[in-house]
């Protein structure tokens, strides 16, 4: 499966199959949440939250790819990610794009 954030794939003519998306809501363990809140006092990277967001993006992408495969897609183009805070320590990540098949 080819995943790109452009609306084309060089050298390929595309047949659009439709919008596909994937999402997840992730949170951190309360212990990690407390330690990360202390980190905000001194500054620096919040590694635990960074890991959480990386994991969330991977899960959302996997779900989007599964939806594309159900449509018989060979690629997803014009991929976009968005995130939002649901509550302290929890975030939603959504990814969406256009599922396509190759004509040539």
N, C-alpha and C positions, 0 to 999 in steps of 0.2 A: 504494500500500500504506500503510495506516494502522498506525502503531506506537505503542502506549500502554502505560504501566505500571499502568493500572487494569484491573479485571476487567470493564469495561463500556465502551460508547461511547454517549454520550448520544443518545437518539432512535433507536437501532438495536436490533433484536432479533437475537441472534447464534446461529448454529449452530456448535457446536464441531467442529473437524475433527481436532484432535490436537495433541500436543506437537511443537514444532519447536525446533531448536537450531542454533547455529553456534559454532565455536571456532577458535582459532589459538594457536600458540606463537611468540612473537617474541623476538628478541635484538638487541642493538646490536653494531655493529662494535667490535672490540677496542680500537681507538684511542679511540672515544667512551667505552667502558667505563673506560678508564684515566683519562681527563680527568674523568669524573664521579666517580670514586673520590677524586680530589683535592678536588673540590667538597665532599665530605662533611666534610673537615677544617675548612672555614671556614663551612659552612652555606649555606643558600639553596636555591632551586628547582633540581632536577636536570632541566633542560629537555630534554636528550636522552632521558631515560627517560619524561618526560611525553609527548613526541612518539611514542615507541615504544608507549606504552599507548593513546594516542588512535588510532594506526594499527591496533593490535590490535583495539580495540573496533569500529572501522569494518569491518574484514575479517570479524570474527565476526558482526556484524549483517548484512552483505551475504550471508553464507552462510546465516544463519537465514531471511532474506527469500526466498532462492532455494528453500529447502526448503518454505517456506510456499506459494510460488507453484506448486510442483509439486503441491501438494494442492488447488489452486484457491482459495486463501484470498484474502480481500479486506483482511484486517487480522490483526495479531498483538496479542493483549491479554496483560496481566499479565506484561510483559517484565521479566526480572531478569538482572543481570550478576554474574559472580563472577570473581575472578582469584586466581592462586596463583603463587608463585615456583617455577620448575622447577630453576634453578641460578642462580648469581650472574650477573646481566645478562640473564636470560631469564625470561619470564613467560607463563603461559597465561591467556587470557581466554575465558570461555564466556558465551554469552547464550542464554536460553531463554524461551519463552512459549507461548501457546496460539493456534494458527491458527484463524481463524473466517471464516465467510461471513455476509453480511447476509440475514436472512429477509425483511425489509420494504424 
